[in-house]
Amino acid sequence: MAQVFDRSSNALARASLVLTGLIVIALGVALDQLQRSPWVTRQGQRPDQPVPFSHKHHVEGLGLQCQYCHQQVEKAAYSGIPPTKTCINCHAQIWTNAQLLEPVRQSWATGASIQWIRVHDLPDYVYFNHSIHVNKGIGCASCHGRVDEMPLMYMQNTLQMEWCLNCHRNPANNLRPVSEIYNLSWAGPSSDKPVWCASTGQGQTTAQQVTCTTKDPNGSGPELAQLVERSPGGNGKTQSGTQLSPNPTQGDSKTYSDVPSGIVMPASYQKFTSQIALGKYLTDRYHIRQPNELSSCETCHR
């Protein structure tokens, strides 16, 4: 019986298998790059909003604090889109006839919400809690970027799972003192700009467990772990929690203690000249869970 295939068919078959493998690999790489691209993640895109709200003007220019508009960021899972009343607080007095603010005035008159387009919109199956991240030393800029430099808001990071995991695998790179959460220009300690931190011994919420300063506590006498102030009524009671700076580019803050007025709490400060060293210190003090402790999928997925 005559040969059906020529001898060259063997080489052709091998070449076909190699070519098929290369095509599969190229297709996989292309799909991988596609799912990381801005076309899928919307990274860097500036959606058309009903009102061209400028974070740069309001934050850097006017010095508005993040939580003036996003009031629930320290207490709730969602930072929240500000209600129209937040805009009207100022714009009932200024720019009252500006055409670009007509949707705001219309919303205030009718009670209908402004149809803002979410820039940072996670999938429905992802559970992200803003409050726990803010109270554990993750600054706004770590996720949202330098919003004080954005005339129009856009998503700086992909917010994909691998991006979240990179932080959870090594949180020390992003942790900062809670007094610097809203300081968008925070760059971490360095040899030129060290940071001193001490444990307050409060043992309650994260904000009360550590106090940090950018001024040498040994340079002008003893430093207190907390600043104790009397309430405006002069009744000797103290306020608790962290009162953060009204200007996010300054990072100045005051911290109030739960101890009675007049009691001094000495602190032993540690000096940090690198972000990694400070981050490891805060990881321990803030009780940040290690990667091997994040074994449940329900941590992020509900």
ZAROZA-422935 format. One line per 3 residues: number of its first residue (from 1); for each residue x, y, z of N, C-alpha, C, O, CB. Coordinates in steps of 0.05 Angstrom, whole numbers. Glycine has a CB too. Example, Ala and Ser with C-alpha at 12.3 -4.5 7.8 and 13.67 -1.06 7.14 Angstrom:
// ZAROZA-422935
1 = 264:-114:156:246:-90:156:264:-66:156:285:-66:169:226:-89:181; 257:-45:142:273:-21:143:258:1:157:268:23:161:282:-12:114;
This chain:
// ZAROZA-422935
1 = 17:-24:0:0:0:0:18:25:0:37:27:15:-19:0:25; 11:44:-16:27:68:-18:24:86:6:3:85:19:18:84:-44; 45:101:13:44:119:35:23:141:30:23:154:9:72:131:41;
4 = 6:146:51:-14:168:48:0:195:53:-7:215:39:-37:164:68; 19:196:72:32:221:79:61:220:70:74:200:73:29:228:109; 70:242:60:98:244:53:115:246:79:105:252:100:103:268:35;
7 = 141:240:77:159:242:100:160:270:112:163:273:136:187:234:92; 156:290:95:156:318:105:133:324:123:132:344:137:156:337:82; 112:306:123:89:311:140:96:309:169:84:322:186:67:290:134;
10 = 117:294:176:125:292:204:135:319:214:128:328:236:147:271:208; 152:332:198:162:358:205:140:378:207:139:396:224:184:367:185; 121:376:188:98:394:188:81:391:212:71:411:223:81:390:162;
13 = 77:366:222:61:361:246:75:373:270:62:385:287:57:331:249; 101:369:272:116:380:295:114:410:295:110:423:316:145:370:295; 118:422:271:116:451:269:89:461:277:86:482:289:123:460:241;
16 = 68:446:269:40:454:276:36:453:306:23:471:317:20:435:262; 47:433:320:44:431:349:58:455:363:48:467:381:55:404:359; 82:461:353:97:483:365:82:509:360:80:526:378:126:485:353;
19 = 72:513:336:57:538:329:32:540:346:25:562:355:50:538:300; 18:517:350:-6:518:366:1:526:395:-14:542:407:-20:491:366; 23:514:406:31:522:433:38:551:435:31:564:455:55:505:441;
22 = 52:562:415:59:590:416:34:608:414:32:628:428:78:597:392; 15:599:399:-10:615:397:-25:615:423:-36:636:432:-29:603:375; -26:592:437:-40:590:462:-26:608:483:-39:622:498:-41:561:472;
25 = 1:607:483:16:623:502:12:653:496:7:669:515:46:617:500; 13:660:471:9:688:463:-19:698:470:-23:720:479:14:692:433; -39:680:467:-66:687:474:-69:691:504:-83:710:513:-85:666:464;
28 = -56:674:519:-57:677:548:-45:703:558:-55:716:575:-43:653:562; -21:709:546:-8:734:553:-25:758:546:-26:777:561:20:736:540; -37:757:522:-54:779:513:-78:783:531:-84:806:538:-63:774:484;
31 = -91:761:539:-114:763:557:-105:773:584:-120:789:597:-128:736:560; -82:764:594:-72:774:620:-67:804:619:-74:818:638:-46:759:627; -54:813:598:-49:842:595:-75:858:592:-78:880:601:-31:847:572;
34 = -94:846:578:-120:859:574:-135:863:600:-146:885:605:-138:843:555; -135:843:618:-149:846:643:-135:865:662:-147:873:682:-153:819:656; -110:871:657:-95:890:673:-96:918:661:-87:938:673:-67:881:677;
37 = -106:921:637:-105:946:623:-126:965:633:-146:957:644:-108:941:593; -123:991:628:-143:1011:636:-170:1006:623:-191:1016:633:-133:1039:629; -170:992:600:-196:987:587:-214:970:605:-238:972:604:-191:972:560;
40 = -202:953:622:-217:936:640:-218:949:668:-239:950:681:-204:908:642; -195:958:678:-193:968:706:-204:997:708:-211:1006:730:-165:967:716; -205:1012:686:-213:1040:685:-192:1058:700:-198:1080:708:-240:1044:698;
43 = -168:1047:703:-147:1062:716:-139:1087:700:-134:1084:676:-122:1044:721; -139:1110:712:-131:1134:698:-153:1148:683:-149:1170:673:-109:1129:680; -177:1135:681:-199:1147:666:-213:1168:683:-217:1164:707:-218:1125:657;
46 = -222:1189:670:-237:1211:684:-265:1211:673:-270:1223:652:-223:1238:680; -284:1199:687:-312:1198:676:-324:1226:677:-317:1243:693:-329:1179:693; -343:1231:659:-357:1256:658:-378:1257:681:-396:1241:681:-371:1260:630;
49 = -374:1275:699:-392:1277:722:-413:1299:717:-409:1316:701:-375:1284:748; -435:1297:732:-456:1318:729:-445:1346:735:-454:1366:724:-480:1312:747; -426:1347:754:-412:1372:762:-382:1366:761:-373:1347:774:-422:1382:790;
52 = -367:1383:747:-338:1378:746:-324:1386:772:-310:1406:773:-325:1394:722; -328:1369:792:-317:1375:819:-286:1372:818:-276:1352:809:-329:1357:840; -272:1392:828:-243:1392:829:-233:1387:857:-236:1404:874:-231:1418:817;
55 = -221:1364:862:-209:1359:888:-185:1377:892:-180:1386:915:-201:1330:890; -171:1384:871:-148:1401:874:-156:1429:885:-143:1440:902:-133:1404:847; -177:1440:874:-187:1466:883:-197:1465:911:-190:1483:927:-209:1476:864;
58 = -212:1445:918:-225:1444:945:-205:1435:966:-206:1445:989:-249:1426:944; -188:1416:960:-170:1405:980:-144:1421:982:-138:1431:1004:-162:1376:974; -130:1424:960:-105:1439:961:-110:1469:963:-97:1484:978:-88:1433:937;
61 = -129:1479:946:-134:1507:945:-148:1518:970:-139:1538:981:-150:1514:921; -170:1505:978:-186:1515:1000:-179:1502:1027:-187:1512:1048:-215:1512:994; -165:1480:1026:-157:1467:1051:-178:1450:1064:-177:1446:1088:-147:1487:1070;
64 = -199:1441:1049:-220:1425:1060:-208:1397:1068:-193:1386:1053:-243:1422:1041; -217:1387:1091:-208:1361:1100:-225:1339:1086:-248:1344:1079:-210:1359:1130; -213:1316:1083:-227:1294:1068:-254:1288:1081:-274:1285:1067:-210:1269:1068;
67 = -255:1286:1108:-279:1277:1121:-300:1298:1123:-322:1293:1134:-273:1266:1148; -294:1322:1113:-316:1343:1112:-337:1333:1092:-361:1337:1097:-304:1370:1103; -328:1321:1070:-348:1311:1050:-353:1281:1055:-376:1272:1054:-337:1315:1022;
70 = -332:1266:1061:-335:1237:1065:-336:1232:1096:-317:1224:1108:-311:1221:1052; -359:1237:1107:-362:1239:1136:-360:1212:1150:-354:1212:1174:-388:1252:1143; -366:1191:1137:-368:1165:1150:-342:1148:1146:-342:1124:1154:-391:1149:1139;
73 = -321:1159:1135:-298:1143:1128:-285:1131:1152:-272:1110:1150:-278:1160:1113; -287:1143:1176:-274:1133:1200:-292:1114:1215:-283:1100:1234:-265:1155:1218; -318:1112:1208:-337:1097:1224:-352:1076:1209:-362:1057:1221:-356:1116:1237;
76 = -353:1078:1183:-369:1060:1167:-352:1045:1146:-330:1053:1141:-392:1075:1154; -364:1024:1135:-350:1009:1114:-347:1025:1089:-329:1020:1073:-365:983:1109; -365:1044:1084:-364:1060:1060:-358:1089:1067:-369:1100:1087:-391:1058:1045;
79 = -342:1101:1050:-335:1129:1056:-359:1147:1050:-362:1168:1063:-311:1138:1038; -376:1140:1032:-400:1154:1026:-396:1177:1007:-376:1192:1008:-412:1165:1052; -415:1181:989:-416:1204:971:-430:1227:985:-451:1223:995:-430:1197:943;
82 = -418:1250:986:-430:1272:1002:-457:1280:991:-462:1280:967:-412:1297:1001; -476:1285:1010:-503:1294:1001:-501:1323:990:-482:1337:994:-522:1293:1025; -522:1331:977:-523:1357:965:-520:1379:986:-510:1401:980:-549:1361:950;
85 = -530:1374:1010:-528:1394:1031:-499:1402:1037:-494:1425:1044:-542:1384:1057; -481:1383:1034:-453:1389:1039:-443:1410:1019:-428:1428:1027:-436:1364:1037; -452:1408:994:-444:1428:974:-458:1455:980:-445:1476:977:-452:1418:946;
88 = -483:1454:987:-499:1478:992:-489:1494:1016:-493:1518:1017:-529:1471:995; -476:1480:1035:-465:1495:1058:-448:1518:1049:-448:1539:1062:-449:1476:1075; -433:1515:1028:-416:1536:1017:-429:1551:994:-429:1575:992:-389:1526:1009;
91 = -441:1535:976:-450:1546:951:-477:1559:952:-488:1568:932:-450:1525:930; -488:1561:976:-511:1578:980:-502:1607:983:-518:1626:982:-528:1569:1005; -475:1610:988:-464:1637:992:-445:1645:969:-443:1669:964:-449:1637:1018;
94 = -432:1627:957:-413:1634:936:-420:1618:910:-430:1596:911:-384:1628:945; -413:1630:888:-419:1619:861:-448:1611:859:-455:1590:848:-401:1595:856; -466:1628:869:-494:1621:870:-508:1621:843:-529:1608:839:-509:1641:888;
97 = -496:1634:823:-508:1634:796:-491:1620:775:-496:1622:751:-512:1663:788; -470:1606:784:-453:1592:765:-468:1570:750:-482:1554:763:-428:1580:780; -465:1570:724:-480:1550:708:-472:1522:714:-488:1503:713:-477:1557:678;
100 = -446:1518:719:-437:1490:723:-447:1479:750:-446:1454:754:-406:1489:723; -457:1496:767:-469:1486:793:-499:1484:792:-512:1479:812:-461:1505:815; -511:1486:768:-540:1484:765:-550:1456:774:-571:1455:787:-548:1489:736;
103 = -536:1434:768:-545:1408:779:-547:1407:809:-564:1394:821:-528:1386:769; -529:1422:823:-529:1423:852:-553:1438:862:-567:1428:880:-503:1436:863; -559:1461:850:-582:1476:858:-608:1461:852:-627:1463:867:-582:1504:844;
106 = -608:1448:829:-632:1432:822:-637:1409:841:-660:1404:849:-630:1422:793; -615:1396:849:-618:1374:868:-628:1384:895:-644:1371:908:-591:1360:872; -618:1407:904:-626:1419:929:-655:1427:929:-669:1424:949:-608:1442:937;
109 = -664:1437:906:-692:1446:904:-712:1423:902:-734:1425:912:-695:1464:879; -704:1402:889:-723:1379:884:-719:1356:904:-738:1340:907:-719:1369:856; -696:1355:917:-691:1333:935:-681:1308:921:-676:1288:934:-716:1326:950;
112 = -677:1309:895:-666:1287:879:-636:1287:882:-623:1308:880:-675:1288:850; -624:1263:885:-595:1261:888:-581:1267:862:-591:1262:840:-588:1233:898; -558:1279:865:-540:1283:841:-530:1255:832:-520:1240:849:-517:1302:847;
115 = -531:1250:807:-523:1224:797:-493:1223:791:-484:1223:769:-539:1217:771; -478:1222:814:-449:1220:811:-441:1192:800:-455:1172:805:-435:1225:838; -420:1191:785:-409:1166:775:-386:1158:793:-367:1173:796:-399:1169:745;
118 = -388:1134:804:-368:1124:823:-342:1120:807:-341:1106:787:-377:1098:837; -320:1131:818:-294:1128:805:-281:1103:816:-270:1087:801:-276:1152:810; -282:1099:843:-271:1075:856:-294:1056:862:-307:1058:883:-255:1082:882;
121 = -300:1038:844:-324:1021:846:-315:992:846:-309:981:825:-344:1027:823; -314:980:869:-306:952:872:-329:933:863:-352:941:865:-297:945:900; -323:909:855:-344:890:848:-362:884:873:-353:887:895:-332:863:838;
124 = -386:876:868:-405:871:890:-396:849:909:-404:848:932:-432:865:878; -380:830:899:-372:808:916:-348:815:934:-340:798:950:-365:784:898; -337:839:931:-314:847:947:-324:863:971:-339:883:967:-294:863:930;
127 = -315:856:994:-322:871:1019:-297:887:1027:-278:875:1036:-332:852:1042; -299:913:1025:-277:930:1034:-288:949:1055:-307:963:1050:-265:946:1010; -275:950:1078:-283:967:1100:-265:991:1102:-241:988:1109:-284:951:1126;
130 = -275:1015:1097:-258:1039:1098:-249:1044:1127:-226:1051:1131:-274:1063:1088; -267:1041:1146:-261:1049:1173:-237:1033:1185:-220:1044:1198:-285:1045:1191; -236:1007:1180:-215:991:1192:-188:998:1179:-168:997:1193:-221:961:1188;
133 = -187:1005:1154:-162:1013:1141:-153:1040:1152:-129:1044:1157:-165:1014:1111; -171:1059:1154:-164:1086:1164:-154:1084:1193:-134:1097:1200:-188:1105:1162; -167:1068:1209:-160:1066:1237:-136:1048:1242:-127:1045:1265:-183:1057:1253;
136 = -127:1035:1221:-103:1018:1224:-79:1030:1209:-59:1016:1204:-108:990:1213; -80:1056:1203:-57:1069:1193:-53:1070:1163:-31:1075:1153:-33:1057:1204; -74:1065:1147:-72:1067:1118:-83:1095:1110:-106:1101:1114:-88:1044:1104;
139 = -66:1111:1097:-74:1138:1090:-91:1138:1064:-91:1119:1049:-49:1154:1086; -105:1160:1060:-122:1163:1037:-106:1160:1011:-114:1147:992:-137:1190:1037; -82:1173:1011:-66:1173:987:-55:1146:979:-49:1141:956:-43:1193:990;
142 = -54:1127:998:-44:1101:992:-61:1087:972:-51:1071:955:-42:1084:1017; -87:1091:973:-106:1079:954:-115:1098:932:-116:1091:909:-130:1068:969; -121:1122:940:-133:1141:921:-113:1159:908:-121:1174:889:-153:1158:936;
145 = -88:1159:916:-68:1176:903:-70:1205:914:-85:1210:933:-72:1176:873; -55:1222:901:-54:1250:909:-79:1265:898:-77:1279:878:-28:1264:900; -102:1261:911:-126:1273:901:-124:1304:903:-139:1318:889:-150:1263:918;
148 = -107:1314:920:-104:1343:922:-90:1354:898:-87:1379:895:-88:1350:947; -80:1337:880:-68:1346:855:-85:1338:830:-75:1340:808:-40:1335:853; -109:1330:835:-127:1321:813:-149:1341:808:-168:1343:823:-139:1293:820;
151 = -147:1357:786:-169:1375:779:-195:1359:774:-217:1368:781:-162:1391:754; -192:1336:761:-215:1318:758:-207:1290:769:-184:1281:764:-223:1315:727; -225:1278:784:-218:1254:798:-215:1230:779:-231:1227:761:-240:1248:819;
154 = -194:1214:784:-191:1189:769:-179:1168:788:-170:1175:810:-172:1194:745; -180:1143:779:-171:1121:796:-141:1117:789:-134:1109:767:-187:1095:790; -124:1121:809:-96:1119:805:-86:1091:805:-68:1084:790:-81:1135:826;
157 = -98:1073:822:-89:1045:824:-110:1027:812:-133:1035:808:-84:1038:853; -103:1003:806:-121:984:793:-143:974:811:-165:968:802:-105:960:782; -137:972:838:-156:961:857:-162:932:852:-182:922:862:-182:977:858;
160 = -146:919:836:-150:890:831:-139:874:855:-124:885:872:-136:882:805; -146:849:856:-139:832:879:-109:831:883:-100:832:906:-150:804:875; -93:829:862:-64:827:866:-53:853:878:-34:852:893:-51:821:839;
163 = -66:875:872:-57:901:884:-63:901:913:-46:910:929:-71:925:869; -86:891:922:-93:889:950:-74:870:964:-65:876:986:-122:881:954; -69:847:952:-52:827:964:-23:836:968:-10:829:988:-52:801:948;
166 = -13:853:949:14:863:952:16:879:978:37:879:991:21:880:928; -5:894:985:-4:910:1010:-7:892:1034:7:895:1054:-26:931:1009; -25:872:1033:-29:855:1056:-6:836:1061:-2:827:1084:-55:839:1052;
169 = 9:830:1041:33:813:1044:56:829:1058:73:817:1071:42:802:1018; 56:855:1054:77:872:1066:65:899:1074:71:919:1061:101:875:1047; 48:900:1094:34:925:1101:53:946:1111:45:970:1111:13:920:1122;
172 = 77:939:1120:96:959:1131:102:982:1111:108:1004:1119:121:946:1140; 100:976:1085:106:996:1065:87:1019:1065:93:1041:1056:107:983:1038; 62:1014:1075:41:1035:1073:31:1045:1100:16:1064:1100:19:1023:1058;
175 = 39:1033:1122:29:1042:1148:41:1069:1156:64:1075:1150:34:1021:1169; 24:1086:1169:33:1112:1178:19:1118:1204:0:1105:1211:27:1133:1157; 29:1138:1219:15:1146:1244:-13:1155:1237:-18:1167:1216:31:1169:1259;
178 = -32:1150:1255:-60:1157:1249:-63:1188:1246:-82:1197:1234:-78:1147:1270; -45:1203:1258:-47:1232:1255:-39:1241:1227:-43:1265:1220:-29:1246:1276; -28:1223:1211:-20:1230:1184:-38:1218:1163:-31:1218:1139:9:1222:1179;
181 = -60:1206:1171:-78:1193:1152:-87:1211:1130:-87:1204:1107:-103:1182:1167; -94:1236:1137:-105:1255:1117:-83:1274:1106:-90:1293:1092:-127:1271:1130; -58:1269:1113:-36:1284:1102:-29:1272:1076:-14:1252:1075:-12:1285:1122;
184 = -39:1282:1054:-35:1270:1028:-6:1272:1018:2:1257:1000:-53:1283:1008; 9:1290:1029:37:1293:1021:56:1276:1038:81:1279:1035:45:1322:1022; 46:1260:1056:63:1244:1073:80:1225:1057:70:1211:1039:46:1227:1093;
187 = 107:1226:1062:126:1210:1046:141:1190:1064:158:1176:1054:145:1227:1032; 134:1188:1089:148:1170:1107:173:1182:1118:183:1202:1108:155:1144:1092; 184:1170:1140:208:1181:1152:233:1177:1134:234:1159:1118:213:1169:1179;
190 = 253:1194:1139:278:1191:1125:300:1201:1144:294:1211:1166:279:1207:1098; 325:1198:1136:347:1208:1153:346:1238:1157:354:1248:1177:374:1200:1141; 335:1252:1137:332:1281:1139:308:1289:1155:307:1310:1168:332:1293:1112;
193 = 287:1273:1153:261:1279:1167:253:1254:1183:234:1240:1175:239:1287:1147; 265:1249:1206:258:1226:1222:231:1229:1236:221:1252:1238:280:1220:1243; 221:1207:1245:196:1207:1260:200:1193:1287:213:1172:1287:172:1194:1244;
196 = 190:1204:1308:192:1191:1335:165:1181:1343:145:1195:1341:203:1211:1356; 163:1156:1352:138:1144:1360:141:1131:1388:163:1122:1395:128:1123:1340; 119:1130:1402:119:1117:1429:92:1105:1434:72:1114:1423:126:1138:1451;
199 = 92:1084:1450:67:1072:1459:54:1088:1481:68:1096:1500:72:1042:1467; 28:1092:1479:14:1109:1499:6:1092:1523:0:1103:1544:-10:1122:1487; 4:1066:1520:-5:1049:1542:-35:1049:1546:-45:1038:1566:8:1057:1567;
202 = -50:1061:1527:-79:1062:1530:-91:1035:1526:-109:1027:1541:-90:1082:1510; -82:1020:1506:-91:993:1501:-120:991:1493:-133:971:1496:-88:977:1526; -131:1013:1481:-158:1012:1472:-159:1013:1441:-151:993:1428:-175:1036:1484;
205 = -168:1035:1430:-169:1036:1401:-141:1041:1389:-123:1050:1404:-188:1057:1391; -138:1035:1364:-111:1038:1351:-101:1067:1355:-77:1071:1360:-113:1031:1322; -118:1087:1351:-110:1114:1353:-98:1122:1380:-83:1141:1382:-133:1133:1346;
208 = -105:1107:1401:-96:1113:1427:-71:1098:1435:-59:1103:1456:-118:1108:1447; -63:1079:1419:-41:1061:1426:-14:1072:1419:6:1064:1431:-45:1034:1414; -12:1090:1399:13:1100:1390:11:1130:1386:-9:1140:1375:22:1086:1364;
211 = 31:1145:1393:33:1173:1387:59:1178:1373:80:1167:1381:30:1191:1413; 59:1194:1352:83:1200:1337:86:1230:1333:67:1245:1334:81:1186:1309; 111:1238:1329:117:1266:1325:140:1269:1306:157:1251:1305:123:1280:1352;
214 = 141:1291:1291:163:1296:1273:184:1315:1286:204:1322:1274:153:1308:1247; 179:1323:1311:197:1340:1326:211:1322:1347:199:1306:1361:183:1364:1339; 237:1327:1350:253:1311:1369:242:1316:1398:245:1338:1408:283:1318:1367;
217 = 231:1295:1410:220:1298:1437:242:1303:1458:236:1312:1480:204:1274:1445; 267:1298:1451:289:1303:1470:302:1330:1466:320:1337:1480:310:1281:1467; 292:1345:1446:304:1370:1440:296:1393:1458:312:1411:1462:299:1377:1412;
220 = 272:1392:1469:262:1414:1486:247:1403:1510:224:1411:1515:244:1432:1469; 260:1385:1525:247:1375:1549:231:1350:1543:230:1341:1521:230:1396:1561; 219:1340:1564:203:1315:1561:178:1319:1544:166:1340:1544:195:1305:1589;
223 = 172:1298:1529:149:1298:1512:127:1281:1524:133:1260:1535:156:1288:1483; 102:1290:1521:80:1275:1532:70:1255:1511:71:1261:1487:57:1293:1540; 62:1232:1520:50:1213:1501:24:1223:1490:17:1217:1467:46:1186:1515;
226 = 10:1239:1505:-15:1251:1496:-17:1279:1506:-5:1286:1527:-40:1234:1505; -31:1296:1492:-36:1323:1501:-63:1324:1515:-83:1316:1503:-35:1344:1478; -64:1333:1540:-89:1333:1555:-99:1361:1556:-85:1380:1564:-84:1322:1584;
229 = -124:1365:1548:-136:1392:1548:-163:1390:1562:-177:1370:1560:-139:1403:1519; -170:1412:1575:-196:1414:1587:-217:1420:1565:-211:1433:1545:-197:1435:1609; -241:1411:1570:-262:1417:1551:-269:1446:1553:-263:1460:1572:-287:1399:1558;
232 = -282:1457:1531:-289:1486:1531:-304:1495:1555:-303:1518:1563:-304:1492:1506; -320:1477:1567:-336:1484:1590:-321:1487:1615:-331:1497:1635:-358:1464:1594; -295:1479:1615:-278:1482:1638:-286:1463:1661:-279:1469:1684:-279:1510:1648;
235 = -299:1440:1656:-308:1423:1677:-287:1401:1683:-291:1383:1699:-333:1409:1669; -263:1403:1671:-242:1385:1677:-243:1359:1662:-225:1342:1665:-242:1379:1706; -264:1354:1646:-266:1330:1631:-248:1332:1606:-243:1354:1596:-295:1323:1623;
238 = -240:1309:1597:-222:1309:1573:-237:1297:1550:-256:1283:1552:-196:1294:1579; -226:1304:1526:-237:1293:1501:-220:1270:1493:-196:1269:1498:-238:1315:1479; -232:1251:1479:-218:1227:1471:-217:1225:1441:-236:1234:1427:-231:1202:1483;
241 = -196:1212:1431:-195:1207:1402:-174:1226:1389:-160:1241:1403:-222:1211:1389; -173:1225:1363:-153:1240:1348:-167:1262:1332:-184:1257:1316:-136:1223:1330; -159:1287:1337:-170:1309:1322:-150:1316:1301:-128:1325:1307:-176:1334:1340;
244 = -157:1311:1276:-138:1313:1254:-137:1341:1242:-155:1357:1246:-144:1293:1233; -116:1346:1227:-111:1372:1217:-132:1381:1197:-142:1365:1182:-84:1373:1203; -140:1407:1199:-160:1417:1179:-147:1421:1152:-162:1425:1132:-171:1443:1189;
247 = -121:1421:1150:-107:1424:1124:-92:1399:1118:-72:1393:1131:-89:1448:1124; -100:1383:1097:-88:1358:1092:-59:1360:1082:-45:1340:1083:-104:1343:1072; -50:1383:1074:-23:1386:1064:-4:1392:1087:21:1392:1083:-21:1407:1043;
250 = -14:1398:1111:3:1405:1133:9:1380:1151:32:1376:1158:-10:1426:1150; -11:1365:1157:-7:1341:1173:-5:1346:1202:0:1328:1218:17:1327:1164; -9:1371:1211:-8:1377:1240:-33:1366:1253:-54:1364:1241:-6:1408:1244;
253 = -30:1358:1278:-53:1346:1292:-51:1350:1322:-30:1357:1332:-55:1317:1285; -73:1346:1335:-74:1346:1364:-86:1319:1372:-104:1308:1359:-91:1369:1375; -77:1308:1394:-88:1284:1405:-96:1288:1433:-81:1298:1449:-67:1261:1402;
256 = -120:1279:1440:-130:1282:1467:-129:1256:1481:-133:1234:1469:-159:1293:1466; -125:1256:1507:-122:1232:1523:-147:1227:1539:-164:1244:1543:-98:1235:1541; -149:1202:1548:-171:1194:1566:-164:1198:1595:-181:1193:1612:-180:1166:1560;
259 = -139:1205:1601:-131:1207:1628:-141:1233:1640:-146:1252:1625:-100:1206:1631; -145:1235:1667:-155:1259:1679:-136:1282:1674:-112:1279:1670:-159:1255:1708; -148:1307:1674:-132:1330:1669:-111:1334:1690:-115:1330:1714:-150:1355:1668;
262 = -87:1341:1681:-65:1347:1699:-46:1323:1703:-24:1327:1714:-76:1355:1726; -54:1299:1694:-36:1276:1697:-18:1274:1673:-27:1274:1650:-53:1250:1700; 8:1273:1678:28:1271:1657:35:1242:1651:41:1227:1670:53:1288:1664;
265 = 35:1235:1626:42:1208:1618:69:1208:1604:70:1216:1580:20:1195:1601; 91:1200:1616:117:1200:1603:117:1179:1581:104:1158:1583:140:1196:1623; 133:1184:1561:135:1164:1539:164:1160:1531:180:1178:1532:119:1174:1515;
268 = 170:1135:1523:197:1129:1513:195:1127:1483:184:1108:1472:207:1102:1525; 206:1147:1470:203:1149:1441:225:1134:1426:247:1132:1436:203:1178:1432; 217:1123:1404:236:1110:1386:239:1126:1360:219:1137:1350:228:1080:1379;
271 = 263:1129:1351:268:1145:1327:268:1126:1302:280:1105:1302:295:1160:1329; 255:1135:1281:253:1120:1256:263:1138:1233:255:1161:1230:224:1110:1251; 280:1126:1217:291:1141:1194:284:1127:1167:294:1135:1147:321:1144:1196;
274 = 267:1106:1168:259:1093:1144:230:1083:1147:221:1078:1169:278:1068:1137; 216:1082:1124:188:1074:1124:185:1045:1133:166:1038:1147:176:1077:1097; 204:1027:1125:202:999:1133:204:996:1163:189:981:1175:224:983:1119;
277 = 223:1010:1175:226:1007:1204:202:1018:1219:192:1005:1238:251:1023:1214; 191:1041:1210:167:1051:1222:143:1033:1217:127:1028:1235:161:1080:1211; 141:1023:1193:119:1005:1186:119:980:1203:97:971:1211:120:998:1157;
280 = 142:968:1207:143:944:1224:135:950:1253:122:934:1266:171:931:1223; 144:973:1263:136:981:1290:106:985:1292:93:975:1311:150:1008:1297; 94:998:1272:65:1003:1272:49:977:1267:27:973:1278:57:1024:1252;
283 = 61:959:1252:48:933:1247:43:918:1273:22:906:1278:64:916:1228; 63:919:1290:61:906:1316:42:922:1335:25:909:1348:89:904:1330; 45:948:1336:28:964:1354:-1:965:1345:-19:967:1362:39:992:1356;
286 = -6:965:1319:-33:966:1309:-46:939:1307:-69:936:1299:-33:980:1282; -31:918:1314:-42:891:1314:-51:883:1286:-73:872:1282:-65:887:1334; -34:889:1266:-41:882:1238:-37:852:1234:-16:841:1241:-23:898:1218;
289 = -56:838:1224:-54:810:1219:-34:803:1197:-32:817:1177:-81:798:1212; -18:783:1202:2:774:1183:-12:758:1160:-34:748:1163:23:756:1197; 2:755:1137:-10:740:1115:-20:713:1122:-41:704:1112:9:738:1092;
292 = -5:698:1139:-14:671:1146:-39:671:1164:-51:650:1168:9:656:1160; -46:694:1175:-70:696:1191:-94:703:1175:-117:702:1185:-66:716:1213; -90:711:1150:-113:718:1133:-121:694:1117:-118:694:1092:-106:742:1114;
295 = -130:673:1130:-136:648:1117:-164:645:1108:-171:626:1094:-129:626:1136; -182:663:1116:-210:661:1109:-216:678:1085:-209:702:1084:-227:668:1133; -229:667:1065:-238:683:1042:-258:704:1049:-261:724:1035:-249:664:1020;
298 = -273:699:1071:-293:718:1079:-282:744:1089:-297:763:1094:-311:705:1101; -256:746:1093:-243:771:1101:-249:792:1080:-255:815:1087:-213:768:1104; -248:785:1054:-253:804:1033:-278:797:1016:-290:815:1004:-230:805:1014;
301 = -286:773:1016:-309:764:999:-333:757:1017:-330:741:1035:-301:741:981; -356:768:1011:-380:762:1026:-401:750:1008:-423:744:1017:-391:788:1039;
